[in-house]
Amino acid sequence: MSEFESATTEGPRTVTAPRAKGEPRFPGGPAADPAGSHHERRIRSFQPRRSRVTPGQADALQRLWPTWGLDVDGLRGLDLEEMFDGLPVVLEIGFGMGEATAQMAAADPGTGILAVDVHTPGQGNLLGLADRMGLSNVRVANGDAIILLREMLAADALDGLRVYFPDPWPKKRHHKRRLIQPEFLTLAARRMKPGAVLHCATDWEPYADQMLEVLTAHPDFENTRADGGFAPRPPFRPLTRFEGQGLDKGHAVHDLLFRRAGS
Ligand SMILES: C[S@@+](CC[C@H](N)C(=O)[O-])C[C@H]1O[C@@H](n2cnc3c(N)ncnc32)[C@H](O)[C@@H]1O
């Protein structure tokens, strides 16, 4: 019986052999801890969670990962030009279950989407969606976006960056885990082409205010809004799953579109 079956079917639990460190949860699939050898004590913007993977997601991970997936190991540079056949490339950080990512890729086949998250079920879900929709402009990266940006992408590599509904970390003592901070923006700006747009969205008002404040103050970004404020949701961004949950709770959603300054 596979590890998946033992975790999800009724009846006596089967004890499976422990995996060696770094051995994929699914044969040929994403690494268990892609940057496990990366020595750093940085505070992470995500919490590792071991979530249930459906049979469909497991199948997609095993079948499609070798072709469309990559691990964020921090050890090699990525040639986006080759990976996406010369298409302009947008990085999406934290795609969750990937429904919005797949929709955006289908609506804009002339743009490559490098989608990164640490969430295994979401990786399987996005691979499955891309496969069923016949998309060839999506790649799924497994690991920490900071390591991807810092170690694996060249300067001016990105034509855009999307961060939709990053974990809000509402407790004050967790604010340091929030992704959108000055140091992150400095790193992101170096990997973006001048004129490329960083598009953020959140349903957590205090985080929206923080985003607007740090983006407005950052010398490498300029607001695409003449009034210096939030933007309405652009028609190309579909509603995301996390956004739907926020709307159900009565939250207001804010979009921010900032251009990388310079030439
Ligand atoms: C609140 S969810 C939003 C998911 C999706 N964008 C949506 O709107 O439904 C945030 C996602 O960001 C991912 N995440 C947070 N920090 C990350 C990082 N440093 N690198 C990659 N993914 C990250 C989490 O695993 C999670 O799936």
Ligand as a Chemical Component Dictionary entry (heavy atoms), coordinates in Angstrom:
data_LIG
# 
_chem_comp.id                   LIG 
_chem_comp.type                 NON-POLYMER 
_chem_comp.pdbx_formal_charge   0 
_chem_comp.three_letter_code    LIG 
# 
loop_
_chem_comp_atom.comp_id 
_chem_comp_atom.atom_id 
_chem_comp_atom.alt_atom_id 
_chem_comp_atom.type_symbol 
_chem_comp_atom.charge 
_chem_comp_atom.model_Cartn_x 
_chem_comp_atom.model_Cartn_y 
_chem_comp_atom.model_Cartn_z 
_chem_comp_atom.pdbx_ordinal 
LIG C1  C1  C 0  -2.737 32.649 1.663  1  
LIG S1  S1  S 1  -2.127 31.604 0.438  2  
LIG C2  C2  C 0  -2.765 32.346 -1.060 3  
LIG C3  C3  C 0  -2.763 31.390 -2.225 4  
LIG C4  C4  C 0  -3.320 31.949 -3.545 5  
LIG N1  N1  N 0  -2.508 33.023 -4.071 6  
LIG C5  C5  C 0  -4.745 32.396 -3.400 7  
LIG O1  O1  O 0  -4.999 33.590 -3.435 8  
LIG O2  O2  O -1 -5.618 31.517 -3.255 9  
LIG C6  C6  C 0  -0.401 32.026 0.383  10 
LIG C7  C7  C 0  0.458  30.980 -0.291 11 
LIG O3  O3  O 0  1.796  31.482 -0.353 12 
LIG C8  C8  C 0  2.692  30.410 -0.127 13 
LIG N2  N2  N 0  3.963  30.996 0.312  14 
LIG C9  C9  C 0  4.173  31.796 1.369  15 
LIG N3  N3  N 0  5.467  32.170 1.432  16 
LIG C10 C10 C 0  6.090  31.591 0.370  17 
LIG C11 C11 C 0  7.439  31.594 -0.085 18 
LIG N4  N4  N 0  8.400  32.272 0.546  19 
LIG N5  N5  N 0  7.742  30.885 -1.191 20 
LIG C12 C12 C 0  6.765  30.181 -1.834 21 
LIG N6  N6  N 0  5.468  30.149 -1.450 22 
LIG C13 C13 C 0  5.136  30.838 -0.358 23 
LIG C14 C14 C 0  1.974  29.544 0.899  24 
LIG O4  O4  O 0  2.432  28.223 0.885  25 
LIG C15 C15 C 0  0.518  29.655 0.434  26 
LIG O5  O5  O 0  0.181  28.613 -0.468 27 
# 
loop_
_chem_comp_bond.comp_id 
_chem_comp_bond.atom_id_1 
_chem_comp_bond.atom_id_2 
_chem_comp_bond.value_order 
_chem_comp_bond.pdbx_ordinal 
LIG C1  S1  SING 1  
LIG S1  C2  SING 2  
LIG S1  C6  SING 3  
LIG C2  C3  SING 4  
LIG C3  C4  SING 5  
LIG C4  N1  SING 6  
LIG C4  C5  SING 7  
LIG C5  O1  DOUB 8  
LIG C5  O2  SING 9  
LIG C6  C7  SING 10 
LIG C7  O3  SING 11 
LIG C7  C15 SING 12 
LIG O3  C8  SING 13 
LIG C8  N2  SING 14 
LIG C8  C14 SING 15 
LIG N2  C9  SING 16 
LIG N2  C13 SING 17 
LIG C9  N3  DOUB 18 
LIG N3  C10 SING 19 
LIG C10 C11 SING 20 
LIG C10 C13 DOUB 21 
LIG C11 N4  SING 22 
LIG C11 N5  DOUB 23 
LIG N5  C12 SING 24 
LIG C12 N6  DOUB 25 
LIG N6  C13 SING 26 
LIG C14 O4  SING 27 
LIG C14 C15 SING 28 
LIG C15 O5  SING 29 
# 
